[in-house]
Amino acid sequence: MHPIQLVVFGSGGVGKSALTIQFVQGLFIEFYDPTIEDCFRRALQVDGQPCLLEIIDTAGTEQFTALYDMYMKRGEGFLLVYSVTSKGSLEDLEERREQILHIKGSTDPAATVPIVLIGNKTDIIHEREVSTDEGRRLAAEWRCPFLETSAKTAENVDEAFFSLVREVRLASGMHGSGTSSRAHGRGRRRKCVIL
């Protein structure tokens, strides 16, 4: 089975690693240990269809941004994570999204690049700086799914990744049966390789 490459982006300290580890291992990591790059794999079923996910947890600090182009080229879907306790972390995602669209060569960002916007750390209620409505408005502008999560309580963590898998499948024309919509009927095309 071909792994689906998912990339998790966001500023330092927003909980990218905590979300990923909660999803893959079912654990919450309390302490903050800045990541350079971690890669996780998980086999599971989404909507009754088996899939193998390869999740790249990226660095959120400026010194490692040179690696971002490589992640963006390899990635099939992108989880853009901000902390609801930091308005700046939400604002940082605009540049990251633009960079993804540029690298992917997207002229119509709405339908071609699978992105899910995630507001993390909803368990820290007293420090909230970004309202749910602000996240929803940005997701509506970007025309992508939006979820609020808590890596600590595991709220919506699975659904965040499942939603991204659905977006990847939608963008690649995959249906519930695991076959491409082009494989049936008039939309079928053949490729010619000249050596």
VEXBA-600664 format. One record per residue: z, x, y of N, C-alpha, C, CB in turn. Coordinates in steps of 0.05 Angstrom, whole numbers, padded with zeros to 5 digits, always signed. Glycine has a CB too. Example, Ala and Ser with C-alpha at 12.3 -4.5 7.8 and 13.67 -1.06 7.14 Angstrom:
BEGIN
+00156+00264-00114+00156+00246-00090+00156+00264-00066+00181+00226-00089+00142+00257-00045+00143+00273-00021+00157+00258+00001+00114+00282-00012
# end
This chain:
BEGIN
+00000+00017-00023+00000+00000+00000+00000+00018+00025+00024-00019+00000-00018+00012+00043-00020+00027+00068+00003+00020+00087-00048+00021+00082+00018+00040+00096+00041+00034+00114+00031+00024+00141+00059+00058+00117+00045+00006+00153+00040-00003+00180+00057+00015+00198+00047-00034+00185+00044+00028+00217+00058+00047+00235+00068+00032+00260+00039+00070+00243+00094+00031+00263+00107+00018+00286+00121+00040+00302+00127-00004+00277+00119+00038+00328+00132+00058+00346+00152+00043+00364+00111+00073+00362+00176+00055+00366+00197+00043+00383+00199+00061+00408+00224+00042+00368+00194+00049+00432+00195+00063+00457+00217+00050+00475+00168+00062+00471+00227+00066+00493+00247+00057+00513+00261+00081+00525+00267+00037+00500+00275+00076+00547+00290+00097+00560+00313+00107+00542+00301+00088+00587+00324+00130+00549+00347+00141+00534+00371+00122+00536+00354+00168+00545+00384+00118+00514+00409+00102+00513+00406+00072+00512+00424+00108+00537+00381+00062+00508+00377+00033+00507+00383+00022+00479+00349+00026+00515+00386+00039+00459+00392+00030+00432+00369+00030+00413+00404+00003+00434+00349+00046+00418+00325+00047+00400+00333+00055+00372+00304+00066+00411+00349+00077+00370+00357+00087+00344+00376+00067+00330+00371+00114+00346+00395+00056+00346+00414+00036+00334+00399+00012+00323+00434+00027+00356+00379+00002+00338+00362-00020+00328+00348-00013+00302+00342-00029+00349+00336+00011+00302+00320+00019+00279+00338+00023+00254+00305+00045+00285+00360+00037+00258+00379+00042+00235+00391+00015+00226+00401+00061+00244+00397-00003+00244+00407-00029+00235+00386-00044+00219+00415-00046+00260+00361-00042+00226+00339-00055+00212+00335-00042+00184+00314-00055+00228+00334-00016+00184+00327-00002+00159+00350+00001+00140+00316+00026+00165+00374+00006+00150+00397+00012+00133+00420-00009+00135+00408+00039+00140+00418-00027+00154+00439-00047+00157+00465-00035+00167+00444-00060+00131+00463-00014+00183+00487-00001+00194+00485+00000+00225+00490+00028+00183+00508+00000+00238+00509+00003+00267+00521+00031+00273+00525-00019+00281+00506+00047+00287+00515+00073+00295+00528+00071+00323+00492+00094+00294+00553+00075+00325+00568+00071+00350+00562+00093+00371+00598+00070+00344+00562+00119+00362+00559+00141+00381+00530+00145+00388+00570+00167+00369+00526+00156+00412+00499+00162+00422+00491+00191+00417+00497+00156+00453+00470+00194+00401+00460+00221+00395+00430+00220+00401+00465+00228+00364+00422+00232+00424+00394+00231+00432+00375+00240+00411+00390+00248+00457+00354+00225+00407+00334+00229+00386+00311+00245+00398+00324+00203+00375+00300+00263+00382+00274+00276+00389+00252+00259+00375+00273+00306+00380+00255+00256+00349+00237+00238+00334+00250+00234+00307+00208+00249+00331+00251+00209+00298+00259+00202+00271+00238+00183+00260+00288+00189+00271+00234+00186+00234+00215+00168+00221+00229+00154+00198+00189+00184+00211+00226+00128+00197+00239+00112+00176+00218+00096+00161+00261+00094+00188+00224+00091+00136+00206+00073+00120+00222+00051+00108+00191+00089+00097+00209+00028+00107+00222+00005+00094+00200-00013+00082+00240-00011+00114+00204-00019+00056+00186-00038+00043+00200-00065+00044+00179-00029+00013+00185-00086+00050+00196-00113+00052+00174-00134+00052+00213-00116+00078+00182-00159+00054+00163-00180+00056+00166-00194+00083+00166-00201+00032+00144-00199+00096+00144-00214+00121+00126-00238+00116+00134-00196+00146+00137-00262+00120+00122-00286+00115+00110-00287+00087+00100-00290+00136+00125-00277+00067+00117-00278+00039+00097-00257+00031+00105-00304+00034+00089-00240+00050+00070-00219+00044+00084-00191+00044+00046-00219+00064+00080-00175+00023+00092-00149+00022+00080-00130+00043+00089-00137-00006+00097-00113+00053+00087-00092+00072+00106-00068+00071+00085-00103+00101+00095-00046+00077+00110-00021+00080+00109-00012+00109+00099+00002+00060+00132-00010+00121+00133-00002+00149+00141+00027+00152+00153-00020+00164+00127+00041+00169+00135+00067+00177+00142+00065+00207+00111+00089+00172+00167+00069+00213+00177+00064+00240+00184+00091+00253+00202+00046+00240+00171+00096+00276+00176+00121+00290+00195+00115+00314+00150+00134+00301+00219+00127+00313+00239+00124+00333+00236+00147+00352+00268+00122+00321+00227+00142+00377+00220+00163+00396+00243+00171+00414+00197+00154+00413+00240+00194+00426+00259+00204+00446+00256+00188+00472+00254+00234+00452+00278+00182+00484+00277+00167+00509+00279+00185+00534+00299+00147+00510+00282+00211+00530+00286+00229+00552+00259+00241+00561+00305+00251+00545+00258+00248+00586+00233+00258+00599+00222+00283+00585+00238+00264+00628+00240+00301+00575+00231+00326+00565+00213+00324+00540+00254+00344+00558+00213+00301+00527+00197+00297+00503+00173+00278+00506+00214+00287+00481+00167+00272+00531+00145+00253+00536+00117+00264+00528+00144+00245+00565+00115+00290+00524+00089+00301+00516+00082+00291+00488+00091+00332+00515+00101+00283+00472+00095+00273+00445+00085+00244+00446+00120+00274+00428+00089+00230+00468+00083+00201+00470+00053+00195+00464+00089+00191+00497+00035+00211+00474+00007+00206+00469+00001+00205+00439-00011+00228+00482+00013+00224+00424+00009+00225+00395+00020+00199+00382+00022+00250+00383+00044+00191+00390+00055+00166+00379+00038+00142+00385+00084+00162+00390+00027+00142+00409+00010+00119+00418-00016+00118+00402+00005+00120+00448-00027+00141+00397-00052+00142+00381-00047+00133+00353-00064+00170+00381-00025+00141+00341-00019+00135+00313-00009+00106+00309+00002+00154+00302+00005+00096+00329+00019+00070+00326+00000+00047+00324+00037+00066+00349+00007+00028+00307-00008+00003+00305+00006-00020+00320-00011-00005+00275+00032-00017+00324+00048-00037+00339+00070-00023+00353+00058-00059+00320+00079-00035+00376+00099-00021+00393+00121-00040+00400+00085-00011+00418+00146-00031+00395+00170-00045+00403+00178-00032+00429+00192-00045+00381+00177-00046+00451+00185-00036+00477+00213-00046+00483+00165-00043+00500+00233-00028+00483+00261-00035+00484+00274-00027+00511+00276-00022+00461+00288-00046+00523+00305-00040+00546+00333-00050+00540+00293-00053+00572+00352-00041+00556+00379-00050+00553+00384-00072+00574+00400-00027+00557+00396-00094+00566+00401-00115+00586+00423-00106+00606+00411-00141+00571+00435-00083+00601+00455-00072+00619+00443-00052+00639+00477-00059+00603+00416-00049+00639+00403-00030+00656+00376-00041+00666+00399-00003+00642+00375-00049+00691+00350-00059+00703+00329-00037+00703+00355-00070+00731+00337-00012+00708+00319+00010+00708+00305+00015+00682+00334+00036+00716+00318+00009+00660+00306+00013+00633+00283-00007+00629+00327+00011+00611+00286-00031+00641+00265-00051+00640+00241-00042+00657+00275-00079+00649+00247-00032+00681+00226-00023+00699+00210+00000+00687+00238-00016+00726+00224+00018+00672+00211+00041+00660+00189+00033+00639+00231+00059+00646+00192+00010+00627+00174+00001+00607+00146-00006+00617+00185-00023+00592+00144-00013+00643+00118-00019+00654+00099+00005+00652+00120-00027+00684+00109+00029+00659+00093+00053+00657+00086+00059+00628+00108+00077+00669+00106+00056+00610+00101+00061+00581+00079+00042+00570+00126+00058+00565+00080+00017+00578+00060-00002+00569+00032+00005+00579+00068-00031+00578+00031+00013+00605+00005+00021+00616-00006+00045+00602+00008+00027+00646+00011+00063+00595+00003+00087+00580-00008+00080+00552+00026+00107+00577+00006+00061+00539-00003+00052+00512-00031+00039+00515+00017+00032+00500-00034+00021+00534-00060+00008+00538-00082+00028+00544-00058-00013+00561-00076+00048+00560-00096+00069+00567-00104+00085+00542-00085+00088+00588-00084+00094+00527-00089+00110+00503-00105+00094+00482-00063+00120+00490-00098+00068+00479-00112+00051+00460-00139+00041+00470-00094+00027+00453-00145+00048+00495-00171+00040+00506-00175+00010+00510-00193+00050+00489-00153-00003+00516-00153-00032+00518-00162-00042+00545-00125-00044+00512-00183-00058+00545-00192-00071+00570-00180-00098+00573-00223-00072+00571-00172-00110+00551-00158-00136+00552-00131-00133+00538-00175-00159+00537-00110-00126+00554-00085-00120+00542-00072-00143+00527-00066-00111+00563-00079-00167+00532-00066-00190+00520-00071-00192+00490-00076-00215+00533-00094-00186+00481-00101-00192+00453-00104-00168+00435-00125-00209+00452-00105-00144+00447-00114-00122+00431-00092-00103+00422-00134-00107+00445-00070-00101+00436-00049-00082+00429-00023-00097+00422-00044-00062+00453-00015-00095+00397+00009-00109+00388+00035-00097+00401+00012-00109+00358+00047-00113+00418+00072-00105+00432+00092-00127+00430+00066-00097+00462+00117-00120+00426+00139-00139+00428+00160-00127+00447+00152-00145+00400+00168-00143+00467+00188-00135+00487+00215-00143+00477+00182-00148+00514+00234-00123+00477+00261-00127+00467+00282-00121+00488+00266-00110+00442+00300-00140+00493+00323-00135+00510+00347-00131+00492+00328-00159+00530+00357-00107+00490+00378-00100+00471+00406-00099+00485+00373-00072+00458+00426-00098+00470+00454-00096+00478+00465-00122+00490+00458-00074+00499+00457-00145+00478+00466-00171+00488+00496-00175+00482+00451-00193+00475+00508-00158+00466+00536-00160+00460+00553-00150+00483+00543-00145+00435+00542-00136+00502+00556-00125+00525+00553-00144+00549+00547-00096+00533+00565-00167+00547+00560-00189+00565+00569-00182+00594+00576-00214+00556+00592-00169+00597+00603-00164+00624+00587-00143+00640+00631-00156+00621+00569-00129+00627+00553-00108+00641+00524-00116+00645+00555-00082+00627+00517-00140+00639+00489-00149+00640+00478-00146+00668+00486-00178+00630+00454-00134+00670+00439-00131+00696+00412-00146+00695+00435-00102+00702+00403-00151+00670+00376-00164+00667+00381-00191+00653+00357-00146+00650+00372-00212+00667+00376-00239+00655+00355-00244+00633+00373-00261+00677+00361-00263+00616+00342-00271+00595+00316-00280+00608+00354-00293+00578+00318-00295+00630+00294-00305+00644+00276-00282+00654+00302-00322+00667+00288-00260+00664+00272-00237+00673+00256-00225+00650+00290-00215+00685+00268-00223+00627+00254-00213+00603+00232-00232+00595+00273-00209+00580+00238-00258+00595+00217-00278+00588+00194-00277+00607+00230-00306+00588+00199-00275+00633+00178-00274+00653+00160-00250+00649+00189-00274+00681+00172-00227+00644+00155-00203+00639+00139-00206+00614+00173-00178+00638+00151-00216+00593+00136-00220+00568+00113-00240+00572+00155-00230+00545+00117-00260+00588+00096-00280+00593+00074-00266+00609+00107-00304+00610+00081-00249+00628+00061-00234+00643+00045-00216+00625+00074-00218+00666+00058-00203+00606+00046-00184+00588+00033-00199+00564+00066-00164+00577+00038-00225+00562+00029-00242+00540+00036-00230+00513-00002-00246+00542+00062-00225+00510+00073-00214+00484+00099-00228+00477+00077-00183+00486+00107-00227+00452+00132-00239+00444+00156-00225+00457+00136-00239+00414+00178-00239+00461+00202-00228+00473+00226-00238+00457+00205-00237+00502+00245-00219+00452+00270-00226+00439+00292-00210+00451+00268-00220+00408+00316-00222+00452+00340-00207+00459+00354-00200+00433+00358-00222+00479+00365-00176+00431+00378-00167+00407+00404-00153+00412+00359-00147+00392+00419-00150+00391+00443-00133+00391+00443-00117+00366+00469-00151+00394+00440-00091+00368+00442-00074+00344+00470-00075+00333+00433-00045+00351+00490-00079+00350+00517-00079+00341+00523-00103+00323+00536-00080+00365+00514-00127+00331+00520-00151+00315+00496-00158+00296+00525-00174+00334+00475-00143+00298+00450-00148+00283+00435-00173+00292+00456-00150+00253+00442-00185+00314+00429-00209+00324+00399-00203+00330+00443-00219+00350+00382-00218+00317+00353-00216+00321+00340-00189+00315+00346-00223+00349+00354-00171+00302+00343-00145+00296+00320-00148+00276+00364-00126+00284+00324-00161+00254+00303-00165+00234+00279-00180+00247+00313-00181+00210+00285-00201+00262+00264-00217+00274+00247-00201+00294+00276-00241+00289+00259-00181+00307+00244-00164+00326+00222-00149+00311+00263-00144+00340+00229-00137+00289+00210-00122+00273+00190-00140+00259+00224-00104+00253+00200-00163+00248+00182-00182+00235+00161-00192+00255+00198-00206+00224+00170-00197+00280+00152-00207+00301+00130-00187+00306+00168-00214+00326+00138-00161+00307+00118-00140+00312+00098-00138+00288+00132-00113+00316+00108-00141+00264+00090-00141+00241+00070-00164+00243+00106-00143+00214+00079-00187+00251+00061-00210+00255+00040-00204+00276+00077-00235+00263+00048-00191+00298+00029-00184+00319+00008-00164+00309+00045-00172+00343+00017-00145+00293-00002-00125+00282-00022-00139+00264+00013-00103+00266-00012-00157+00247-00029-00172+00229-00049-00189+00245-00013-00189+00210-00039-00202+00266-00056-00219+00282-00079-00202+00296-00040-00233+00303-00071-00179+00306-00090-00162+00320-00111-00151+00301-00076-00140+00335-00103-00146+00276-00122-00135+00257-00137-00156+00242-00107-00116+00238-00132-00181+00248-00146-00203+00235-00136-00210+00207-00175-00196+00233-00112-00200+00201-00100-00206+00175-00087-00234+00175-00079-00184+00167-00092-00248+00154-00080-00275+00150-00059-00273+00128-00101-00296+00143-00046-00295+00123-00024-00296+00103-00032-00285+00076-00014-00323+00101-00057-00288+00069-00066-00279+00043-00069-00249+00041-00092-00292+00035-00067-00235+00065-00071-00206+00065-00099-00198+00067-00058-00194+00041-00118-00216+00072-00146-00209+00074-00155-00214+00103-00163-00226+00055-00173-00198+00111-00184-00200+00138-00201-00225+00141-00199-00175+00146-00200-00237+00165-00216-00261+00170-00246-00254+00169-00209-00273+00197-00253-00229+00174-00281-00221+00173-00291-00219+00145-00285-00194+00187-00274-00218+00125-00282-00214+00098-00294-00240+00087-00259-00205+00080-00291-00262+00101-00301-00288+00092-00324-00298+00110-00279-00308+00091-00345-00307+00099-00365-00322+00114-00382-00306+00133-00352-00343+00128-00389-00319+00155-00409-00309+00173-00400-00284+00189-00417-00330+00192-00374-00280+00192-00365-00258+00208-00366-00231+00193-00337-00263+00218-00375-00232+00169-00375-00208+00152-00395-00187+00163-00381-00215+00123-00386-00162+00163-00404-00140+00172-00402-00118+00151-00396-00129+00200-00423-00103+00148-00423-00080+00130-00425-00055+00147-00447-00082+00109-00412-00034+00137-00413-00009+00151-00432+00010+00137-00385+00004+00153-00446+00026+00152-00464+00045+00141-00454+00073+00149-00493+00040+00152-00452+00090+00129-00444+00117+00134-00467+00136+00129-00419+00125+00117-00475+00152+00148-00497+00170+00145-00486+00198+00144-00518+00168+00169-00493+00212+00122-00482+00239+00118-00504+00260+00124-00472+00243+00090
# end
